[in-house]
Amino acid sequence: MAGVVREAREELGVDIAFERYLVLARAVFRFGNEAVPWQTHMFSASTPAGTLSPLDTDEIAEARWGTSAELLGPIRENLLATGRALWRYRVALHDAAVGALSADGS
């Protein structure tokens, strides 16, 4: 949980309150002849912060609040339109997280 709080601080510039574990996703990405196993852990959290201000600006250019409707609509469409596996993976993560949150009424 300390890693989740630390990453939120670095990537969003806010302190969070961890709520619950949502999703574990595993994938294998291929770069040339190399297979790279990957896993992603997703959590729900809350914050009273209204503004996001990433601290790790080498990795995160900007951040903003979004909605489930954006994730399932225009963001999803734009990511899938690239045809790239990395963005299909990201869409699958969004879908799984929204599904997990919807299952418990969040």
C-alpha distance (Angstrom), angle and dihedral (degrees) to the residues before:
residue distance angle dihedral
M1 . . .
A2 3.82 . .
G3 3.81 88.3 .
V4 3.81 91.5 53.9
V5 3.80 91.3 51.6
R6 3.83 91.6 45.9
E7 3.82 93.4 49.0
A8 3.81 91.7 48.8
R9 3.79 89.2 52.1
E10 3.82 92.9 49.2
E11 3.79 98.3 40.7
L12 3.80 101.6 34.0
G13 3.80 103.8 21.5
V14 3.81 93.1 -129.3
D15 3.77 138.4 105.8
I16 3.78 113.6 -118.4
A17 3.78 139.0 -162.4
F18 3.80 109.9 -134.6
E19 3.81 112.1 -127.8
R20 3.79 109.3 174.8
Y21 3.77 147.7 -34.8
L22 3.81 111.4 -96.1
V23 3.79 114.1 174.2
L24 3.79 143.8 3.8
A25 3.81 111.5 -161.5
R26 3.79 126.2 -177.3
A27 3.79 127.7 -164.9
V28 3.78 140.6 159.8
F29 3.78 115.5 -132.2
R30 3.79 119.9 -161.0
F31 3.78 123.8 -144.1
G32 3.79 109.2 -179.6
N33 3.80 105.2 -53.9
E34 3.79 93.4 -19.2
A35 3.81 123.1 101.0
V36 3.80 113.8 -154.6
P37 3.82 116.2 -165.3
W38 3.80 111.1 -144.6
Q39 3.75 136.5 -176.1
T40 3.76 131.9 -171.2
H41 3.80 127.3 -161.2
M42 3.79 118.1 -158.9
F43 3.79 126.5 -163.0
S44 3.76 138.1 178.9
A45 3.77 118.1 -126.7
S46 3.78 139.8 161.8
T47 3.77 135.5 -138.5
P48 3.78 134.9 -179.6
A49 3.83 88.9 -140.8
G50 3.77 115.2 117.8
T51 3.80 96.6 -170.3
L52 3.79 128.4 54.1
S53 3.80 117.4 -146.7
P54 3.82 113.7 172.5
L55 3.79 116.4 -142.0
D56 3.82 95.7 -162.2
T57 3.79 96.9 66.0
D58 3.82 92.3 165.2
E59 3.81 89.3 67.5
I60 3.82 102.1 24.6
A61 3.80 117.8 47.2
E62 3.80 94.5 -176.4
A63 3.78 142.5 -22.5
R64 3.78 134.2 -155.5
W65 3.76 138.8 173.3
G66 3.79 114.7 -94.8
T67 3.77 138.6 179.5
S68 3.78 135.3 -118.5
A69 3.81 87.2 -115.1
E70 3.81 90.0 58.9
L71 3.80 92.1 47.8
L72 3.80 91.9 49.3
G73 3.81 94.0 40.3
P74 3.80 129.9 30.9
I75 3.82 97.6 3.4
R76 3.80 90.4 49.8
E77 3.81 92.1 47.6
N78 3.81 93.5 48.7
L79 3.81 93.5 48.3
L80 3.81 93.3 48.0
A81 3.82 91.3 46.7
T82 3.82 89.7 65.2
G83 3.82 90.0 67.0
R84 3.81 89.5 -143.3
A85 3.80 121.0 138.7
L86 3.81 92.6 -137.8
W87 3.80 91.3 60.4
R88 3.83 92.4 44.0
Y89 3.80 85.9 55.4
R90 3.81 90.1 50.9
V91 3.82 90.5 50.5
A92 3.81 89.9 51.0
L93 3.82 88.7 52.3
H94 3.81 91.8 50.2
D95 3.81 90.9 48.2
A96 3.82 92.2 48.9
A97 3.81 93.9 47.6
V98 3.81 93.8 47.9
G99 3.80 88.8 46.7
A100 3.79 92.3 51.1
L101 3.79 91.9 48.4
S102 3.82 92.2 46.4
A103 3.80 91.2 50.3
D104 3.80 91.3 62.7
G105 3.82 95.9 38.5
S106 3.85 96.2 -107.3
